[in-house]
Amino acid sequence: MVSATQSTIRQRQNQNSTKDTKQQAPKLTSASDPVPTASSPLARRLAYYHELDEWQKDNHYIRSGYVRGTSSYWESFKSLGYLHNETVNIYTHLVPSSISFWLILYYINFQLRIYDNYLGVWEKLNFIQFGLACTFCMFMSSVFHTLKSHSHKVSKFGNQLDYFGIVILITCSLISIILFAYYDEPWEKWIFVALTLFFGTVCTVFTLHPEFSKNYYRPFRSTMFILFGLSGVLPVAFGIYKFGAVTTSERCGVKWLVLEGVFYISGAVLYAARFPERLTYVEEADEHSSLLDPKTGKFDIWGHSHQIFHVFVVIAAYCHWLALVQCYHYLHQHILV
């Protein structure tokens, strides 16, 4: 009797154990189960840094707000419709790129004073080439930040186009000033134009080289663009030598060029240093805690270094526009009289 009772208890325990095991065991996905797609809520959830694929990892000081790899142009473009850590990067350049050329076109045709000693359509074209450079640079930037979630290949190529846009903007900016400020000095004018094109070509070669886009070269990229921008000091320094400081300041719009340089260089330095997001970065206690309770950064969505850099680029471009307009007026009011 006792033996039969013990046998019954063991059977019930085995049955309960089997039920518990079934309840606790994870459900295996079969071929007929639905697979999460790029448009599903699971895939749309913004990711933390540690959840990213290796090719998406760039700035570990920004912990959250990432768009997962989409492998779809449409899904990447759909990210324009919700907030993530690239939203500010996209729109701070998408909006200016959409309106800057048209504003410049309106200004030179309806607001710009046309002098009696007008030199022809090339003057307006000089304004237009700067406007096109601004549009191209900022549009490439916004496209890159929109599509960088697509795939490693697309992100890498977009990054190269982003830097190429910067080369175009710097090159056209410097040439636009030289053409007005050195109109009456043809030898010096074309020498400085040739130097600018040479430096721009060197930067383009480095920019389009696959090795250059790696994170390891981030400080080198910033330094190269800073030095390229600073090459604009050469025509100003020569002008001071030949015309004097006061005349050169008026010829070249130096006060605006200095302010432009301050914004470009400050933005590049902040971008390279990853400031201010690195100030509030706190290391996770261990890998386990980062998975269970990941932290977010104070500047993940708003105010990180790349966003500041983008805003500074827009301000610097406007400063250059003011310098260019001053050069135009000086050309007609002093050089051509």
C-alpha positions as CSV (number, residue, x, y, z in Angstrom):
1,M,0.0,0.0,0.0
2,V,2.8,2.4,1.0
3,S,4.7,1.4,-2.2
4,A,1.7,2.1,-4.4
5,T,1.2,5.6,-2.8
6,Q,4.8,6.6,-3.3
7,S,4.6,5.5,-6.9
8,T,1.6,7.7,-7.4
9,I,3.3,10.7,-5.8
10,R,6.3,10.3,-8.0
11,Q,4.1,10.2,-11.1
12,R,2.3,13.4,-10.1
13,Q,5.7,15.1,-9.4
14,N,7.0,14.1,-12.9
15,Q,3.8,15.4,-14.5
16,N,4.1,18.7,-12.7
17,S,7.8,19.0,-13.6
18,T,6.9,18.3,-17.2
19,K,4.2,21.0,-17.2
20,D,6.6,23.6,-15.5
21,T,9.3,22.8,-18.1
22,K,6.8,23.4,-20.9
23,Q,5.7,26.6,-19.4
24,Q,9.3,27.9,-18.9
25,A,10.7,26.7,-22.1
26,P,11.0,29.5,-24.8
27,K,8.8,29.1,-27.8
28,L,10.9,28.1,-30.8
29,T,10.2,30.0,-34.0
30,S,9.0,27.8,-36.8
31,A,9.1,28.5,-40.5
32,S,5.4,29.5,-40.4
33,D,5.8,32.0,-37.6
34,P,5.8,35.7,-38.6
35,V,9.3,37.3,-38.9
36,P,9.8,40.9,-37.7
37,T,10.1,43.2,-40.7
38,A,11.8,46.6,-41.0
39,S,8.4,48.3,-40.6
40,S,7.3,46.3,-37.5
41,P,7.2,48.0,-34.1
42,L,10.1,45.8,-32.9
43,A,12.3,47.0,-35.7
44,R,11.2,50.6,-35.4
45,R,12.2,50.8,-31.8
46,L,15.2,53.0,-31.4
47,A,18.3,51.2,-30.4
48,Y,21.0,51.7,-27.7
49,Y,24.6,51.9,-28.7
50,H,25.4,48.4,-27.5
51,E,22.6,47.0,-29.7
52,L,24.0,48.3,-32.9
53,D,25.8,46.4,-35.6
54,E,29.5,47.1,-35.5
55,W,29.4,49.2,-38.7
56,Q,26.9,51.6,-37.1
57,K,29.1,52.3,-34.0
58,D,30.8,55.7,-34.2
59,N,30.4,57.8,-31.1
60,H,30.0,55.7,-27.9
61,Y,29.3,58.9,-25.9
62,I,25.8,58.9,-27.6
63,R,24.1,56.0,-25.9
64,S,20.6,55.9,-27.4
65,G,18.2,57.1,-30.1
66,Y,19.8,55.1,-32.9
67,V,17.8,54.0,-36.0
68,R,18.5,50.3,-36.5
69,G,20.0,49.1,-39.8
70,T,17.1,49.0,-42.3
71,S,18.6,47.5,-45.5
72,S,15.8,49.6,-47.1
73,Y,16.0,53.1,-48.7
74,W,12.3,53.6,-48.0
75,E,12.6,52.7,-44.3
76,S,15.6,55.0,-43.9
77,F,13.7,57.8,-45.6
78,K,10.7,57.1,-43.3
79,S,13.0,58.0,-40.4
80,L,12.5,61.7,-41.4
81,G,9.1,61.3,-39.8
82,Y,10.1,60.5,-36.2
83,L,12.6,61.7,-33.7
84,H,16.0,60.1,-33.3
85,N,19.6,61.1,-32.7
86,E,20.1,62.1,-36.3
87,T,17.0,64.2,-36.7
88,V,18.7,67.5,-35.8
89,N,21.6,66.6,-38.0
90,I,19.3,66.0,-41.0
91,Y,17.1,69.1,-40.7
92,T,19.7,71.6,-39.8
93,H,21.1,71.1,-43.3
94,L,18.1,69.9,-45.2
95,V,16.1,73.1,-44.6
96,P,19.0,75.5,-45.5
97,S,19.9,73.4,-48.6
98,S,16.2,73.7,-49.7
99,I,16.0,77.5,-49.5
100,S,19.5,79.0,-49.8
101,F,20.0,78.8,-53.5
102,W,16.5,80.3,-54.2
103,L,17.1,83.1,-51.7
104,I,20.4,83.9,-53.4
105,L,18.8,83.9,-56.8
106,Y,16.1,86.2,-55.6
107,Y,18.6,88.6,-54.0
108,I,21.0,89.0,-57.0
109,N,18.0,89.6,-59.3
110,F,15.8,91.8,-57.2
111,Q,17.8,93.2,-54.3
112,L,21.4,93.5,-55.4
113,R,22.5,97.0,-56.5
114,I,23.6,96.9,-60.2
115,Y,26.3,99.6,-60.7
116,D,27.0,101.6,-63.9
117,N,30.4,99.8,-64.1
118,Y,28.7,96.4,-64.0
119,L,31.1,93.8,-65.5
120,G,28.6,91.4,-66.8
121,V,26.8,88.2,-65.9
122,W,29.9,86.6,-64.4
123,E,29.4,88.7,-61.3
124,K,26.0,87.1,-60.7
125,L,27.4,83.7,-61.5
126,N,30.0,84.2,-58.8
127,F,27.2,84.5,-56.3
128,I,25.4,81.6,-57.8
129,Q,28.4,79.2,-57.7
130,F,28.7,79.9,-53.9
131,G,24.9,79.3,-53.5
132,L,25.2,76.0,-55.4
133,A,28.1,74.9,-53.3
134,C,26.1,75.6,-50.1
135,T,23.2,73.7,-51.5
136,F,25.2,70.8,-52.6
137,C,27.2,70.5,-49.3
138,M,24.2,70.7,-47.0
139,F,22.1,68.5,-49.2
140,M,24.7,65.8,-49.3
141,S,25.0,66.1,-45.5
142,S,21.3,65.6,-44.9
143,V,21.1,62.7,-47.3
144,F,24.0,61.0,-45.6
145,H,22.5,61.3,-42.2
146,T,19.2,60.0,-43.5
147,L,20.6,57.0,-45.3
148,K,23.4,56.0,-42.9
149,S,21.0,53.5,-41.3
150,H,20.6,51.6,-44.6
151,S,23.7,49.5,-44.6
152,H,27.5,49.6,-44.1
153,K,28.1,50.1,-47.9
154,V,25.6,52.9,-48.2
155,S,26.7,54.6,-45.0
156,K,30.3,54.5,-46.1
157,F,29.6,55.9,-49.5
158,G,27.3,58.6,-48.1
159,N,30.0,59.6,-45.6
160,Q,32.4,60.1,-48.5
161,L,29.9,62.3,-50.3
162,D,29.3,64.3,-47.1
163,Y,33.0,65.1,-46.9
164,F,33.2,65.8,-50.6
165,G,30.4,68.4,-50.1
166,I,32.5,70.1,-47.5
167,V,35.5,70.2,-50.0
168,I,33.2,71.8,-52.7
169,L,31.9,74.4,-50.2
170,I,35.4,75.4,-49.0
171,T,36.7,75.6,-52.6
172,C,33.9,77.6,-54.0
173,S,33.8,79.9,-51.0
174,L,37.5,80.8,-51.3
175,I,37.3,81.3,-55.1
176,S,34.3,83.5,-54.8
177,I,36.1,86.0,-52.6
178,I,39.3,85.9,-54.7
179,L,37.5,86.7,-57.9
180,F,36.0,89.9,-56.5
181,A,38.9,91.0,-54.2
182,Y,41.7,90.5,-56.7
183,Y,39.9,91.5,-59.9
184,D,42.5,94.2,-60.6
185,E,45.4,91.8,-59.9
186,P,45.0,89.1,-62.5
187,W,48.3,87.2,-61.8
188,E,47.7,87.0,-58.1
189,K,44.0,86.2,-58.7
190,W,44.7,83.2,-60.8
191,I,47.6,82.0,-58.7
192,F,45.3,81.9,-55.6
193,V,42.5,80.3,-57.6
194,A,45.0,77.6,-58.8
195,L,46.2,77.0,-55.2
196,T,42.7,76.6,-53.9
197,L,41.9,74.1,-56.7
198,F,45.0,72.2,-55.9
199,F,44.3,72.0,-52.1
200,G,40.7,71.1,-53.0
201,T,41.9,68.3,-55.3
202,V,44.2,66.9,-52.5
203,C,41.3,66.9,-50.0
204,T,39.0,65.2,-52.6
205,V,41.5,62.4,-53.1
206,F,41.8,61.8,-49.4
207,T,38.0,62.1,-49.0
208,L,37.2,59.5,-51.6
209,H,39.8,57.0,-50.4
210,P,38.0,54.1,-48.5
211,E,40.6,54.1,-45.7
212,F,39.9,57.7,-44.9
213,S,36.3,57.1,-43.8
214,K,37.3,55.0,-40.8
215,N,36.7,56.3,-37.3
216,Y,40.4,56.1,-36.6
217,Y,40.9,59.1,-39.0
218,R,38.3,61.3,-37.3
219,P,41.0,63.8,-35.9
220,F,42.9,63.7,-39.2
221,R,39.7,64.6,-41.1
222,S,39.0,67.5,-38.9
223,T,42.6,68.8,-39.1
224,M,42.7,68.5,-42.9
225,F,39.5,70.5,-43.4
226,I,40.7,73.1,-40.9
227,L,44.0,73.5,-42.7
228,F,42.2,73.7,-46.1
229,G,39.9,76.5,-44.7
230,L,42.9,78.3,-43.2
231,S,44.5,78.4,-46.7
232,G,42.1,81.3,-47.2
233,V,44.5,83.3,-45.0
234,L,47.0,83.3,-47.9
235,P,45.2,85.9,-50.1
236,V,44.4,88.0,-47.1
237,A,48.0,88.0,-45.8
238,F,49.2,88.9,-49.3
239,G,46.6,91.7,-49.5
240,I,47.9,93.1,-46.2
241,Y,51.4,93.1,-47.6
242,K,50.4,94.7,-50.8
243,F,47.5,97.0,-49.9
244,G,47.7,97.5,-46.2
245,A,45.6,96.1,-43.4
246,V,42.7,98.6,-43.7
247,T,42.3,98.4,-47.4
248,T,42.5,94.6,-47.4
249,S,39.9,94.4,-44.6
250,E,37.5,96.3,-46.8
251,R,38.5,94.5,-50.0
252,C,38.0,91.0,-48.6
253,G,35.4,91.6,-45.9
254,V,38.0,90.3,-43.4
255,K,35.8,90.8,-40.3
256,W,33.2,88.4,-41.7
257,L,35.9,86.0,-42.9
258,V,37.4,85.9,-39.4
259,L,34.0,85.2,-37.9
260,E,33.4,82.5,-40.5
261,G,36.7,80.9,-39.6
262,V,35.8,81.0,-35.9
263,F,32.6,79.1,-36.5
264,Y,34.1,76.5,-38.9
265,I,37.1,75.8,-36.7
266,S,35.1,75.8,-33.4
267,G,32.6,73.4,-34.9
268,A,35.3,71.1,-36.2
269,V,37.1,71.0,-32.9
270,L,33.9,70.2,-31.0
271,Y,33.1,67.5,-33.5
272,A,36.6,65.9,-33.2
273,A,36.5,66.2,-29.4
274,R,32.9,64.9,-29.1
275,F,32.1,67.8,-26.8
276,P,29.8,68.2,-24.9
277,E,28.4,64.6,-24.8
278,R,31.7,63.3,-23.3
279,L,31.2,65.5,-20.2
280,T,28.1,63.6,-19.1
281,Y,29.2,60.2,-20.1
282,V,29.2,57.6,-17.2
283,E,30.7,54.2,-17.7
284,E,28.4,51.2,-17.1
285,A,29.2,49.2,-14.0
286,D,29.5,46.0,-16.1
287,E,28.2,44.5,-19.3
288,H,25.4,42.8,-17.5
289,S,23.9,46.0,-16.1
290,S,24.3,47.7,-19.5
291,L,22.1,45.0,-21.0
292,L,19.4,44.9,-18.3
293,D,19.2,48.7,-17.5
294,P,21.0,50.7,-20.2
295,K,21.6,54.4,-19.6
296,T,20.7,57.2,-21.9
297,G,23.0,60.2,-22.5
298,K,22.0,63.8,-21.8
299,F,22.9,64.9,-25.3
300,D,21.7,61.8,-27.2
301,I,18.8,63.6,-29.1
302,W,19.5,67.3,-28.6
303,G,22.8,69.2,-28.4
304,H,25.6,66.8,-29.2
305,S,28.8,67.8,-31.0
306,H,27.7,66.8,-34.5
307,Q,24.6,68.9,-34.3
308,I,26.5,71.9,-33.0
309,F,28.9,71.5,-35.9
310,H,26.0,71.5,-38.4
311,V,24.6,74.7,-36.9
312,F,28.0,76.4,-37.0
313,V,28.5,75.4,-40.6
314,V,25.2,77.2,-41.5
315,I,26.2,80.3,-39.5
316,A,29.7,80.3,-41.1
317,A,28.2,80.1,-44.6
318,Y,26.1,83.1,-43.9
319,C,29.1,85.0,-42.6
320,H,30.8,84.2,-45.9
321,W,27.8,85.5,-47.8
322,L,28.1,88.8,-46.0
323,A,31.9,89.0,-46.9
324,L,31.1,88.2,-50.5
325,V,28.5,91.0,-50.7
326,Q,31.0,93.4,-49.2
327,C,33.6,92.4,-51.7
328,Y,31.2,93.0,-54.5
329,H,30.4,96.6,-53.4
330,Y,34.0,97.4,-52.8
331,L,34.9,96.2,-56.3
332,H,32.4,98.7,-57.8
333,Q,32.9,101.5,-55.4
334,H,36.7,101.6,-55.2
335,I,38.5,99.2,-57.5
336,L,36.7,100.1,-60.8
337,V,36.4,103.8,-60.3
